[in-house]
């Protein structure tokens, strides 16, 4: 599996990549695109999200904290940033747990709140 590169917004995460900035109370929409030939679960810590589209077809889906993205498919989720803090948005399958692919997103008052 050495040929896979995991990224968010086409940026491979490392400790120097800034988090995705989200303001408290903001309604956030994230589209997960799985460009690989394998299932890919995505999990958001600290919040529940609502699945609002599969492959661009919108609907009022279930609330959850993990969504399974089938190979070569897309899922769109919405959440309200109601729980301030720094929250991980990792892929949660064994293939990715051995790689640096746990981007952080969240809200804070300033850079001093960023985790080390």
C-alpha angles and dihedrals in degrees: 000000000000091000095070122097116191119209147156116222087358090297119121107224123242133151092275096056110101117237123257103268114231124172120226109263093019119137105231128197121197126185114204114204117192107202093173132092093241138073113270123196117201122199131191116205120216098016142062118227134198120233103231103169143018115201089345096306104125124216140146100266136181125291115242143135098237132048127188112222112203119221114290092000136115133224126189122206133184128203138171112236093229100139110067117214143075111302130185121232100196136166105240107206126108094247092060098037089074092054133067098261107124104112117188126223130174151107130281142156095246147330091288088071094059112115118241 
